Amino acid sequence: MTSERFQQEYLSLADSLWQVAWYILEDTAEAEDAVQELYLRLWRGREALEGIRNPKGYAVRVLRNLCLDRIRQRRKTAPAEEAPEPALNGRQDEQMDEKKRLAAVLAAIKSLPERQREVLTLRTLDGLSYGQIASRTGINYLTLRVLLSQARKKLKMMTR
């Protein structure tokens, strides 16, 4: 894969990938580090990227796994008084926690008002700019920003 093609297909996704990382990690610096690590991994394995039909989907999947690895690492290095009691089936418990968190986020997204859900989906998952969302939905720029902010605040409150 050429560097031009890599820039076009993967580096152009930086903003939406950062948002995905931020939603998972809930930390700005961690999200930036995770996206940077993603790009390093993608670049190092760029020959294997030739066969990828959906670069955004592939990048999001790899990023999600990197973020989950970071969360697991955080748990391992947590101070002793904050560390949860060890479970007999640690890996299964982590998978259940991840599934519960994902289910909670999906349920929270579904419970958002339709306009907020639509704007959040177009911005975060589809990676559209405010201008693109405005032309697609007919909602003006300032209203889009307000709807997106409200949606993010509600999601944050519902998934804590």
DSSP file (Angstrom, degrees, kcal/mol; ACC not computed):
  #  RESIDUE AA STRUCTURE BP1 BP2  ACC     N-H-->O    O-->H-N    N-H-->O    O-->H-N    TCO  KAPPA ALPHA  PHI   PSI    X-CA   Y-CA   Z-CA
    1    1 A M              0   0    0      0, 0.0     2,-0.1     0, 0.0    45,-0.1   0.000 360.0 360.0 360.0 133.2    0.0    0.0    0.0
    2    2 A T     >  -     0   0    0      1,-0.1     4,-2.3    44,-0.0     5,-0.2  -0.373 360.0-117.2 -77.8 160.0    1.4    3.4   -0.9
    3    3 A S  H  > S+     0   0    0      1,-0.2     4,-2.5     2,-0.2     5,-0.2   0.851 115.3  55.5 -67.3 -32.3    1.6    6.2    1.6
    4    4 A E  H  > S+     0   0    0      2,-0.2     4,-2.3     1,-0.2    -1,-0.2   0.928 110.2  44.5 -64.3 -44.2   -0.9    8.3   -0.5
    5    5 A R  H  > S+     0   0    0      2,-0.2     4,-3.0     1,-0.2     5,-0.3   0.896 112.1  52.9 -67.2 -39.2   -3.4    5.5   -0.4
    6    6 A F  H  X>S+     0   0    0     -4,-2.3     4,-2.7     2,-0.2     5,-1.7   0.926 110.8  47.6 -60.4 -45.1   -2.8    5.0    3.3
    7    7 A Q  H  <>S+     0   0    0     -4,-2.5     5,-1.2     3,-0.2    -2,-0.2   0.918 115.1  45.7 -61.7 -43.4   -3.4    8.7    4.0
    8    8 A Q  H  <5S+     0   0    0     -4,-2.3    -2,-0.2    -5,-0.2    -1,-0.2   0.922 123.0  32.4 -67.4 -45.2   -6.5    8.7    1.9
    9    9 A E  H  <5S+     0   0    0     -4,-3.0    -2,-0.2    -5,-0.1    -3,-0.2   0.816 135.7  14.2 -86.1 -31.7   -8.1    5.5    3.3
   10   10 A Y  T ><5S+     0   0    0     -4,-2.7     3,-1.7    -5,-0.3    -3,-0.2   0.811 119.5  52.8-115.5 -46.8   -6.9    5.5    6.9
   11   11 A L  G > <S+     0   0    0     -5,-1.7     3,-1.5     1,-0.3    -3,-0.2   0.807 101.5  64.6 -66.5 -26.1   -5.4    8.9    8.1
   12   12 A S  G 3 <S+     0   0    0     -5,-1.2     3,-0.3    -6,-0.3    -1,-0.3   0.654  95.0  61.7 -68.2 -13.6   -8.6   10.6    6.9
   13   13 A L  G <> S+     0   0    0     -3,-1.7     4,-2.7     1,-0.2     5,-0.3   0.366  70.1 110.6 -90.4   4.0  -10.5    8.7    9.6
   14   14 A A  H <> S+     0   0    0     -3,-1.5     4,-2.4     1,-0.2    -1,-0.2   0.858  75.4  47.6 -53.3 -46.2   -8.5   10.2   12.5
   15   15 A D  H  > S+     0   0    0     -3,-0.3     4,-2.0     1,-0.2    -1,-0.2   0.937 115.3  43.3 -64.5 -46.7  -11.3   12.3   13.9
   16   16 A S  H  > S+     0   0    0     -4,-0.2     4,-2.0     1,-0.2    -1,-0.2   0.867 114.1  51.7 -69.3 -33.6  -13.9    9.6   13.9
   17   17 A L  H  X S+     0   0    0     -4,-2.7     4,-2.5     2,-0.2    -1,-0.2   0.899 107.9  52.2 -67.0 -39.6  -11.4    7.1   15.3
   18   18 A W  H  X S+     0   0    0     -4,-2.4     4,-2.7    -5,-0.3    -2,-0.2   0.908 108.5  51.7 -62.2 -40.4  -10.4    9.4   18.1
   19   19 A Q  H  X S+     0   0    0     -4,-2.0     4,-2.4     2,-0.2    -1,-0.2   0.910 109.4  49.1 -63.4 -42.0  -14.1    9.8   19.0
   20   20 A V  H  X S+     0   0    0     -4,-2.0     4,-1.7     2,-0.2    -1,-0.2   0.939 113.1  47.3 -61.1 -46.5  -14.6    6.0   19.1
   21   21 A A  H  X S+     0   0    0     -4,-2.5     4,-3.2     1,-0.2     5,-0.4   0.896 111.0  51.7 -62.6 -40.2  -11.5    5.7   21.3
   22   22 A W  H  X S+     0   0    0     -4,-2.7     4,-2.8     1,-0.2    -1,-0.2   0.902 107.4  52.3 -65.7 -40.3  -12.7    8.5   23.6
   23   23 A Y  H  < S+     0   0    0     -4,-2.4    -1,-0.2     1,-0.2    -2,-0.2   0.865 116.9  39.8 -63.1 -34.8  -16.1    6.8   24.0
   24   24 A I  H  < S+     0   0    0     -4,-1.7    -2,-0.2    -5,-0.2    -1,-0.2   0.927 128.1  29.7 -79.2 -45.8  -14.4    3.6   25.1
   25   25 A L  H  < S-     0   0    0     -4,-3.2    -3,-0.2    -5,-0.2    -2,-0.2   0.725  84.8-148.4 -90.0 -23.5  -11.6    5.0   27.2
   26   26 A E     <  +     0   0    0     -4,-2.8     2,-0.3    -5,-0.4    -4,-0.1   0.829  65.8 101.3  56.9  35.4  -13.3    8.1   28.5
   27   27 A D     >  -     0   0    0     -6,-0.2     4,-2.4    -5,-0.2     5,-0.2  -0.948  64.5-148.1-150.9 125.6   -9.9    9.9   28.5
   28   28 A T  H  > S+     0   0    0     -2,-0.3     4,-2.3     1,-0.2     5,-0.2   0.931  99.5  44.2 -62.2 -49.7   -8.5   12.3   26.0
   29   29 A A  H  > S+     0   0    0      1,-0.2     4,-2.4     2,-0.2    -1,-0.2   0.907 114.4  49.7 -65.2 -41.9   -4.9   11.5   26.3
   30   30 A E  H  > S+     0   0    0      2,-0.2     4,-2.6     1,-0.2    -1,-0.2   0.903 110.3  51.5 -62.6 -40.7   -5.5    7.7   26.3
   31   31 A A  H  X S+     0   0    0     -4,-2.4     4,-2.3     2,-0.2    -2,-0.2   0.920 110.2  48.5 -63.4 -43.3   -7.7    8.1   23.2
   32   32 A E  H  X S+     0   0    0     -4,-2.3     4,-2.3     1,-0.2    -1,-0.2   0.914 112.7  48.5 -62.4 -42.6   -5.0   10.0   21.4
   33   33 A D  H  X S+     0   0    0     -4,-2.4     4,-2.6     2,-0.2    -2,-0.2   0.899 110.5  51.2 -63.5 -41.0   -2.4    7.3   22.4
   34   34 A A  H  X S+     0   0    0     -4,-2.6     4,-2.3     2,-0.2    -2,-0.2   0.907 111.0  47.1 -65.2 -41.5   -4.7    4.5   21.2
   35   35 A V  H  X S+     0   0    0     -4,-2.3     4,-2.4     2,-0.2    -1,-0.2   0.906 112.2  50.6 -66.6 -40.5   -5.3    6.1   17.8
   36   36 A Q  H  X S+     0   0    0     -4,-2.3     4,-2.0     2,-0.2    -2,-0.2   0.922 110.9  48.5 -62.6 -43.5   -1.6    6.7   17.4
   37   37 A E  H  X S+     0   0    0     -4,-2.6     4,-2.4     1,-0.2    -2,-0.2   0.894 109.1  54.5 -62.8 -39.4   -0.8    3.1   18.3
   38   38 A L  H  X S+     0   0    0     -4,-2.3     4,-2.9     1,-0.2    -2,-0.2   0.940 108.1  48.3 -58.0 -48.3   -3.5    2.0   15.8
   39   39 A Y  H  X S+     0   0    0     -4,-2.4     4,-2.6     1,-0.2     5,-0.2   0.873 109.9  52.3 -64.0 -36.4   -1.8    4.0   13.0
   40   40 A L  H  X S+     0   0    0     -4,-2.0     4,-2.5     2,-0.2    -1,-0.2   0.936 112.3  45.5 -62.9 -45.1    1.6    2.5   13.9
   41   41 A R  H  X S+     0   0    0     -4,-2.4     4,-1.7     1,-0.2    -2,-0.2   0.915 114.0  48.6 -64.8 -42.8    0.2   -1.0   13.7
   42   42 A L  H  < S+     0   0    0     -4,-2.9    -1,-0.2    -5,-0.2    -2,-0.2   0.927 112.9  47.5 -63.5 -43.4   -1.7   -0.3   10.5
   43   43 A W  H >< S+     0   0    0     -4,-2.6     3,-1.5     1,-0.2    -2,-0.2   0.914 110.5  51.5 -65.5 -42.4    1.4    1.2    8.8
   44   44 A R  H 3< S+     0   0    0     -4,-2.5     3,-0.3     1,-0.3    -1,-0.2   0.844 118.6  37.9 -64.1 -31.8    3.7   -1.6    9.9
   45   45 A G  T >X S+     0   0    0     -4,-1.7     3,-1.1    -5,-0.2     4,-0.5  -0.047  77.7 129.3-106.2  31.4    1.2   -4.1    8.4
   46   46 A R  G X4  +     0   0    0     -3,-1.5     3,-0.7     1,-0.3     4,-0.4   0.749  63.6  64.3 -62.9 -25.4    0.3   -2.0    5.4
   47   47 A E  G >4 S+     0   0    0     -3,-0.3     3,-1.0     1,-0.2    -1,-0.3   0.882 101.2  51.5 -64.7 -35.4    0.9   -4.9    3.0
   48   48 A A  G X4 S+     0   0    0     -3,-1.1     3,-0.7     1,-0.2    -1,-0.2   0.636  95.4  72.4 -75.0 -13.2   -1.9   -6.8    4.5
   49   49 A L  G X< S+     0   0    0     -3,-0.7     3,-1.5    -4,-0.5    -1,-0.2   0.629  73.4  84.9 -77.7 -12.7   -4.3   -3.9    4.2
   50   50 A E  G <  S+     0   0    0     -3,-1.0    -1,-0.2    -4,-0.4    -2,-0.1   0.860  90.8  47.2 -57.1 -37.4   -4.5   -4.3    0.4
   51   51 A G  G <  S+     0   0    0     -3,-0.7     2,-0.4    -4,-0.2    -1,-0.3   0.440  83.0 114.1 -87.2   0.5   -7.3   -6.9    0.8
   52   52 A I    <   -     0   0    0     -3,-1.5    -3,-0.0     1,-0.2     0, 0.0  -0.600  42.2-173.9 -77.3 123.3   -9.4   -4.9    3.2
   53   53 A R  S    S+     0   0    0     -2,-0.4    -1,-0.2     1,-0.2    -4,-0.0   0.775  79.4  39.2 -87.3 -28.3  -12.7   -3.9    1.6
   54   54 A N     >  +     0   0    0      1,-0.2     4,-2.5     2,-0.1    -1,-0.2  -0.781  64.9 178.5-124.3  85.9  -13.9   -1.6    4.4
   55   55 A P  H  > S+     0   0    0      0, 0.0     4,-2.7     0, 0.0     5,-0.2   0.874  82.1  50.3 -57.5 -39.7  -11.0    0.4    5.8
   56   56 A K  H  > S+     0   0    0      2,-0.2     4,-2.7     1,-0.2     5,-0.2   0.940 111.7  46.9 -66.1 -46.0  -13.1    2.2    8.4
   57   57 A G  H  > S+     0   0    0      1,-0.2     4,-2.1     2,-0.2    -1,-0.2   0.905 114.6  47.5 -61.2 -41.9  -14.7   -0.9    9.7
   58   58 A Y  H  X S+     0   0    0     -4,-2.5     4,-2.5     2,-0.2     5,-0.2   0.929 112.8  48.5 -64.7 -45.5  -11.3   -2.6   10.0
   59   59 A A  H  X S+     0   0    0     -4,-2.7     4,-2.6    -5,-0.2    -2,-0.2   0.903 111.5  49.7 -63.3 -41.3   -9.7    0.4   11.7
   60   60 A V  H  X S+     0   0    0     -4,-2.7     4,-2.8     2,-0.2    -1,-0.2   0.904 110.7  50.4 -64.2 -41.0  -12.6    0.7   14.2
   61   61 A R  H  X S+     0   0    0     -4,-2.1     4,-2.0    -5,-0.2    -2,-0.2   0.937 113.3  44.3 -62.8 -47.3  -12.4   -3.0   15.0
   62   62 A V  H  X S+     0   0    0     -4,-2.5     4,-2.3     1,-0.2    -2,-0.2   0.915 114.5  50.3 -64.3 -42.0   -8.6   -2.9   15.6
   63   63 A L  H  X S+     0   0    0     -4,-2.6     4,-2.8    -5,-0.2     5,-0.2   0.912 107.6  53.4 -62.7 -43.0   -8.9    0.3   17.6
   64   64 A R  H  X S+     0   0    0     -4,-2.8     4,-2.5     1,-0.2    -1,-0.2   0.927 110.0  47.8 -57.8 -45.2  -11.7   -1.2   19.8
   65   65 A N  H  X S+     0   0    0     -4,-2.0     4,-2.2     1,-0.2    -1,-0.2   0.900 111.2  50.7 -64.3 -40.3   -9.4   -4.1   20.6
   66   66 A L  H  X S+     0   0    0     -4,-2.3     4,-2.1     2,-0.2    -2,-0.2   0.915 111.1  49.0 -61.9 -42.5   -6.5   -1.8   21.4
   67   67 A C  H  X S+     0   0    0     -4,-2.8     4,-2.2     2,-0.2    -2,-0.2   0.910 110.2  50.1 -64.9 -41.9   -8.8    0.2   23.7
   68   68 A L  H  X S+     0   0    0     -4,-2.5     4,-2.4     1,-0.2    -1,-0.2   0.883 108.9  52.9 -64.8 -36.5  -10.0   -2.9   25.5
   69   69 A D  H  X S+     0   0    0     -4,-2.2     4,-2.4     2,-0.2    -1,-0.2   0.903 108.4  50.7 -62.2 -40.4   -6.4   -4.0   25.9
   70   70 A R  H  X S+     0   0    0     -4,-2.1     4,-2.4     2,-0.2    -2,-0.2   0.892 109.3  50.4 -64.2 -39.8   -5.6   -0.6   27.5
   71   71 A I  H  X S+     0   0    0     -4,-2.2     4,-2.0     2,-0.2    -2,-0.2   0.919 111.1  48.7 -64.7 -43.0   -8.6   -0.9   29.9
   72   72 A R  H  X S+     0   0    0     -4,-2.4     4,-1.9     1,-0.2    -2,-0.2   0.915 111.1  50.3 -62.1 -42.2   -7.4   -4.4   30.9
   73   73 A Q  H  X S+     0   0    0     -4,-2.4     4,-1.8     1,-0.2    -2,-0.2   0.895 107.6  54.0 -63.3 -39.9   -3.9   -3.1   31.5
   74   74 A R  H  < S+     0   0    0     -4,-2.4     4,-0.4     1,-0.2    -1,-0.2   0.908 107.7  50.7 -59.4 -42.6   -5.3   -0.3   33.6
   75   75 A R  H >< S+     0   0    0     -4,-2.0     3,-0.8     1,-0.2    -1,-0.2   0.878 108.6  51.9 -64.0 -37.9   -7.1   -2.8   35.8
   76   76 A K  H 3< S+     0   0    0     -4,-1.9    -1,-0.2     1,-0.2    -2,-0.2   0.853 114.1  42.2 -68.0 -33.9   -3.9   -4.8   36.2
   77   77 A T  T 3< S+     0   0    0     -4,-1.8    -1,-0.2    -5,-0.1    -2,-0.2   0.328  85.7 123.4 -97.3   7.4   -1.9   -1.8   37.3
   78   78 A A  S <  S-     0   0    0     -3,-0.8     5,-0.1    -4,-0.4    -3,-0.0  -0.367  75.3 -91.9 -65.6 147.6   -4.6   -0.3   39.6
   79   79 A P    >>  -     0   0    0      0, 0.0     4,-1.4     0, 0.0     3,-1.1  -0.214  38.5-109.6 -58.1 153.8   -3.6    0.3   43.2
   80   80 A A  T 34 S+     0   0    0      1,-0.3     3,-0.2     2,-0.2    -2,-0.1   0.841 116.2  53.3 -58.6 -38.5   -4.3   -2.6   45.6
   81   81 A E  T 34 S+     0   0    0      1,-0.2    -1,-0.3     3,-0.0    -3,-0.0   0.742 114.7  42.2 -73.1 -19.5   -7.1   -0.9   47.5
   82   82 A E  T <4 S+     0   0    0     -3,-1.1    -1,-0.2     2,-0.1    -2,-0.2   0.620  91.1 104.8 -96.3 -15.1   -8.9   -0.1   44.2
   83   83 A A  S  < S-     0   0    0     -4,-1.4    -7,-0.1    -3,-0.2    -8,-0.0  -0.422  73.7-120.5 -70.1 136.5   -8.4   -3.4   42.6
   84   84 A P        -     0   0    0      0, 0.0    -1,-0.1     0, 0.0     3,-0.1  -0.331  39.1 -87.1 -70.4 159.4  -11.4   -5.7   42.5
   85   85 A E        -     0   0    0      1,-0.1     2,-0.1    -2,-0.0     0, 0.0  -0.421  54.3 -98.9 -64.5 139.8  -11.2   -9.0   44.2
   86   86 A P        -     0   0    0      0, 0.0     2,-0.2     0, 0.0    -1,-0.1  -0.377  38.2-142.6 -64.7 135.7   -9.8  -11.6   41.8
   87   87 A A    >   -     0   0    0      1,-0.1     3,-0.7    -2,-0.1     4,-0.1  -0.636  15.4-125.0 -95.4 156.1  -12.5  -13.7   40.2
   88   88 A L  T 3  S+     0   0    0      1,-0.3     2,-0.6    -2,-0.2     3,-0.2   0.910 112.2  36.3 -65.6 -41.2  -12.2  -17.4   39.5
   89   89 A N  T 3> S+     0   0    0      1,-0.2     4,-2.4     2,-0.1    -1,-0.3  -0.636  75.3 167.1-110.2  71.6  -12.9  -16.9   35.8
   90   90 A G  H <> S+     0   0    0     -3,-0.7     4,-2.3    -2,-0.6    -1,-0.2   0.878  74.0  47.9 -56.4 -46.5  -11.2  -13.5   35.2
   91   91 A R  H  > S+     0   0    0      1,-0.2     4,-2.3     2,-0.2    -1,-0.2   0.904 112.5  49.0 -65.2 -41.2  -11.3  -13.6   31.4
   92   92 A Q  H  > S+     0   0    0      1,-0.2     4,-2.3     2,-0.2    -1,-0.2   0.891 110.3  51.8 -65.7 -38.4  -15.0  -14.5   31.4
   93   93 A D  H  X S+     0   0    0     -4,-2.4     4,-2.6     2,-0.2    -2,-0.2   0.913 109.3  49.9 -63.5 -42.2  -15.8  -11.8   33.9
   94   94 A E  H  X S+     0   0    0     -4,-2.3     4,-2.6     1,-0.2    -2,-0.2   0.913 110.6  49.8 -62.5 -42.0  -14.0   -9.2   31.7
   95   95 A Q  H  X S+     0   0    0     -4,-2.3     4,-2.4     2,-0.2    -1,-0.2   0.898 111.2  48.9 -63.8 -39.8  -15.9  -10.4   28.7
   96   96 A M  H  X S+     0   0    0     -4,-2.3     4,-2.8     2,-0.2    -2,-0.2   0.909 110.7  50.5 -66.1 -41.1  -19.2  -10.1   30.6
   97   97 A D  H  X S+     0   0    0     -4,-2.6     4,-2.5     2,-0.2    -2,-0.2   0.918 111.9  47.8 -61.0 -43.5  -18.3   -6.6   31.7
   98   98 A E  H  X S+     0   0    0     -4,-2.6     4,-2.6     2,-0.2    -2,-0.2   0.906 113.0  48.0 -63.9 -42.0  -17.5   -5.6   28.2
   99   99 A K  H  X S+     0   0    0     -4,-2.4     4,-2.7     2,-0.2    -2,-0.2   0.900 112.3  49.2 -65.9 -40.9  -20.7   -7.0   26.9
  100  100 A K  H  X S+     0   0    0     -4,-2.8     4,-2.4     2,-0.2    -2,-0.2   0.912 112.5  47.9 -64.5 -41.4  -22.7   -5.3   29.6
  101  101 A R  H  X S+     0   0    0     -4,-2.5     4,-2.5     2,-0.2    -2,-0.2   0.928 113.2  47.3 -65.3 -44.4  -21.0   -2.0   28.9
  102  102 A L  H  X S+     0   0    0     -4,-2.6     4,-2.7     1,-0.2     5,-0.2   0.920 112.6  49.6 -62.1 -43.6  -21.6   -2.4   25.2
  103  103 A A  H  X S+     0   0    0     -4,-2.7     4,-2.6     1,-0.2    -1,-0.2   0.894 110.7  50.6 -62.0 -39.9  -25.3   -3.3   25.8
  104  104 A A  H  X S+     0   0    0     -4,-2.4     4,-2.4     2,-0.2    -2,-0.2   0.909 111.5  47.4 -65.1 -41.8  -25.7   -0.3   28.1
  105  105 A V  H  X S+     0   0    0     -4,-2.5     4,-2.6     2,-0.2    -2,-0.2   0.933 113.4  47.7 -65.3 -45.3  -24.2    2.0   25.5
  106  106 A L  H  X S+     0   0    0     -4,-2.7     4,-2.5     1,-0.2    -2,-0.2   0.910 113.2  48.2 -62.8 -41.8  -26.4    0.6   22.7
  107  107 A A  H  X S+     0   0    0     -4,-2.6     4,-1.6     2,-0.2    -1,-0.2   0.902 111.5  50.7 -64.3 -40.1  -29.5    0.8   24.9
  108  108 A A  H  X S+     0   0    0     -4,-2.4     4,-0.6     2,-0.2    -2,-0.2   0.909 110.5  49.0 -64.2 -41.8  -28.6    4.4   25.8
  109  109 A I  H >< S+     0   0    0     -4,-2.6     3,-1.1     1,-0.2    -2,-0.2   0.921 110.4  51.1 -63.3 -43.4  -28.2    5.3   22.1
  110  110 A K  H 3< S+     0   0    0     -4,-2.5    -1,-0.2     1,-0.2    -2,-0.2   0.812 107.0  54.7 -63.8 -29.4  -31.5    3.7   21.3
  111  111 A S  H 3< S+     0   0    0     -4,-1.6    -1,-0.2    -5,-0.2    -2,-0.2   0.580  85.9 104.9 -83.3  -8.5  -33.2    5.7   24.1
  112  112 A L  S << S-     0   0    0     -3,-1.1    39,-0.0    -4,-0.6    -3,-0.0  -0.346  87.8 -91.3 -66.4 151.5  -32.0    9.0   22.7
  113  113 A P     >  -     0   0    0      0, 0.0     4,-2.8     0, 0.0     5,-0.2  -0.322  44.1-107.0 -58.5 151.1  -34.5   11.2   20.9
  114  114 A E  H  > S+     0   0    0      1,-0.2     4,-2.6     2,-0.2     5,-0.2   0.861 116.6  47.8 -53.9 -46.3  -34.5   10.5   17.2
  115  115 A R  H  > S+     0   0    0      2,-0.2     4,-2.5     1,-0.2    -1,-0.2   0.910 114.0  47.1 -65.4 -41.4  -32.7   13.7   16.1
  116  116 A Q  H  > S+     0   0    0      2,-0.2     4,-2.6    -3,-0.2     5,-0.2   0.925 113.4  48.8 -64.3 -43.6  -30.0   13.3   18.7
  117  117 A R  H  X S+     0   0    0     -4,-2.8     4,-2.4     2,-0.2    -2,-0.2   0.908 112.4  48.7 -61.8 -42.9  -29.5    9.7   17.8
  118  118 A E  H  X S+     0   0    0     -4,-2.6     4,-2.5    -5,-0.2     5,-0.2   0.935 113.8  45.0 -64.0 -47.2  -29.3   10.5   14.1
  119  119 A V  H  X S+     0   0    0     -4,-2.5     4,-2.4     2,-0.2     5,-0.3   0.913 113.9  49.9 -64.4 -43.7  -26.8   13.3   14.5
  120  120 A L  H  X>S+     0   0    0     -4,-2.6     4,-2.9    -5,-0.2     5,-0.6   0.917 112.7  47.1 -61.2 -44.7  -24.7   11.2   16.9
  121  121 A T  I  X>S+     0   0    0     -4,-2.4     5,-2.1    -5,-0.2     4,-1.1   0.927 113.3  47.4 -64.3 -46.1  -24.6    8.3   14.5
  122  122 A L  I  <5S+     0   0    0     -4,-2.5     6,-2.5    -5,-0.2    -1,-0.2   0.888 120.1  38.6 -64.4 -38.5  -23.8   10.4   11.5
  123  123 A R  I  <5S+     0   0    0     -4,-2.4     4,-0.2     4,-0.2    -2,-0.2   0.941 127.0  29.8 -78.1 -48.8  -21.0   12.2   13.3
  124  124 A T  I  <5S+     0   0    0     -4,-2.9    -3,-0.2    -5,-0.3  -104,-0.2   0.942 131.2  26.8 -82.7 -50.5  -19.5    9.5   15.4
  125  125 A L  I  <<S+     0   0    0     -4,-1.1    -3,-0.2    -5,-0.6    -4,-0.1   0.894 130.7  36.0 -84.7 -40.4  -20.0    6.3   13.4
  126  126 A D  S   <S-     0   0    0     -5,-2.1    -3,-0.2     2,-0.1    -4,-0.2   0.671  96.3-137.3 -87.7 -16.5  -20.2    7.6    9.9
  127  127 A G        +     0   0    0     -6,-0.3    -4,-0.2    -4,-0.2  -111,-0.1   0.762  41.8 163.2  70.9  25.6  -17.6   10.3   10.5
  128  128 A L        -     0   0    0     -6,-2.5    -1,-0.2     1,-0.1     2,-0.1  -0.453  36.9-118.6 -78.0 151.2  -19.5   13.0    8.6
  129  129 A S     >  -     0   0    0     -2,-0.1     4,-2.4     1,-0.1     5,-0.2  -0.325  30.0-104.4 -77.6 168.1  -18.6   16.7    9.0
  130  130 A Y  H  > S+     0   0    0      1,-0.2     4,-2.7     2,-0.2     5,-0.2   0.896 123.1  52.8 -61.5 -39.4  -21.1   19.1   10.4
  131  131 A G  H  > S+     0   0    0      2,-0.2     4,-2.3     1,-0.2    -1,-0.2   0.904 109.5  47.7 -62.1 -42.5  -21.6   20.5    6.8
  132  132 A Q  H  > S+     0   0    0      2,-0.2     4,-1.9     1,-0.2    -1,-0.2   0.900 113.3  47.8 -66.1 -40.4  -22.3   17.0    5.5
  133  133 A I  H  X S+     0   0    0     -4,-2.4     4,-2.8     2,-0.2     5,-0.4   0.917 110.7  52.3 -65.6 -42.2  -24.8   16.2    8.3
  134  134 A A  H  X S+     0   0    0     -4,-2.7     4,-2.6     1,-0.2     5,-0.2   0.917 111.7  45.3 -60.9 -44.1  -26.5   19.6    7.7
  135  135 A S  H  < S+     0   0    0     -4,-2.3    -1,-0.2     1,-0.2    -2,-0.2   0.854 116.2  46.9 -70.0 -32.0  -27.0   18.9    4.0
  136  136 A R  H  < S+     0   0    0     -4,-1.9    -2,-0.2    -5,-0.2    -1,-0.2   0.879 126.7  25.5 -75.3 -37.9  -28.2   15.4    4.7
  137  137 A T  H  < S-     0   0    0     -4,-2.8    -2,-0.2     2,-0.2    -3,-0.2   0.683  95.0-126.7-102.3 -21.0  -30.6   16.2    7.4
  138  138 A G     <  +     0   0    0     -4,-2.6     2,-0.4    -5,-0.4    -4,-0.1   0.594  64.7 134.5  82.0  10.0  -31.6   19.8    6.8
  139  139 A I        -     0   0    0     -6,-0.4    -1,-0.3    -5,-0.2    -2,-0.2  -0.777  58.3-114.7 -93.8 135.9  -30.6   20.8   10.3
  140  140 A N     >  -     0   0    0     -2,-0.4     4,-2.3    -3,-0.1     5,-0.2  -0.234  26.3-105.5 -72.8 163.9  -28.6   24.0   10.7
  141  141 A Y  H  > S+     0   0    0      1,-0.2     4,-2.1     2,-0.2     5,-0.2   0.883 116.2  46.9 -55.8 -50.0  -25.0   23.9   12.0
  142  142 A L  H  > S+     0   0    0      1,-0.2     4,-2.1     2,-0.2    -1,-0.2   0.896 112.1  50.5 -65.4 -39.5  -25.6   25.4   15.4
  143  143 A T  H  > S+     0   0    0      1,-0.2     4,-2.9     2,-0.2    -1,-0.2   0.893 108.1  54.6 -64.1 -38.8  -28.6   23.1   16.1
  144  144 A L  H  X S+     0   0    0     -4,-2.3     4,-2.7     1,-0.2     5,-0.2   0.930 108.1  48.4 -58.1 -46.4  -26.4   20.1   15.1
  145  145 A R  H  X S+     0   0    0     -4,-2.1     4,-2.3     1,-0.2    -1,-0.2   0.903 112.8  47.8 -62.7 -41.1  -23.8   21.1   17.6
  146  146 A V  H  X S+     0   0    0     -4,-2.1     4,-2.7     2,-0.2     5,-0.2   0.934 112.8  48.4 -65.6 -46.1  -26.4   21.5   20.3
  147  147 A L  H  X S+     0   0    0     -4,-2.9     4,-2.5     1,-0.2    -2,-0.2   0.909 112.8  48.4 -60.5 -42.7  -28.0   18.1   19.5
  148  148 A L  H  X S+     0   0    0     -4,-2.7     4,-2.4    -5,-0.2    -1,-0.2   0.910 111.9  48.8 -65.1 -42.4  -24.6   16.4   19.5
  149  149 A S  H  X S+     0   0    0     -4,-2.3     4,-2.4    -5,-0.2    -2,-0.2   0.924 112.3  48.3 -63.0 -44.7  -23.6   17.9   22.8
  150  150 A Q  H  X S+     0   0    0     -4,-2.7     4,-2.4     1,-0.2    -2,-0.2   0.915 111.3  50.7 -62.3 -42.6  -26.9   16.9   24.4
  151  151 A A  H  X S+     0   0    0     -4,-2.5     4,-2.5    -5,-0.2    -2,-0.2   0.923 110.9  48.2 -62.2 -44.4  -26.7   13.4   23.0
  152  152 A R  H  X S+     0   0    0     -4,-2.4     4,-2.4     1,-0.2    -1,-0.2   0.904 111.5  49.9 -64.3 -41.2  -23.1   13.0   24.4
  153  153 A K  H  X S+     0   0    0     -4,-2.4     4,-2.2     2,-0.2    -1,-0.2   0.918 111.8  48.1 -63.2 -43.2  -24.1   14.3   27.8
  154  154 A K  H  X S+     0   0    0     -4,-2.4     4,-2.6     2,-0.2    -2,-0.2   0.918 111.7  49.8 -64.1 -43.0  -27.1   12.0   28.0
  155  155 A L  H  X S+     0   0    0     -4,-2.5     4,-1.9     1,-0.2    -2,-0.2   0.920 109.9  51.0 -61.2 -43.0  -25.0    9.0   27.0
  156  156 A K  H  < S+     0   0    0     -4,-2.4     4,-0.3     1,-0.2    -1,-0.2   0.911 113.5  44.6 -61.4 -42.7  -22.3    9.8   29.5
  157  157 A M  H >< S+     0   0    0     -4,-2.2     3,-0.7     1,-0.2    -1,-0.2   0.882 114.9  48.1 -69.2 -37.7  -24.9   10.0   32.3
  158  158 A M  H 3< S+     0   0    0     -4,-2.6    -1,-0.2     1,-0.2    -2,-0.2   0.756 112.4  47.8 -75.9 -24.3  -26.7    6.9   31.2
  159  159 A T  T 3<        0   0    0     -4,-1.9    -1,-0.2    -5,-0.2    -2,-0.2   0.299 360.0 360.0-103.6  10.4  -23.6    4.7   30.9
  160  160 A R    <         0   0    0     -3,-0.7    -1,-0.2    -4,-0.3    -2,-0.1   0.483 360.0 360.0 -81.4 360.0  -21.9    5.5   34.2
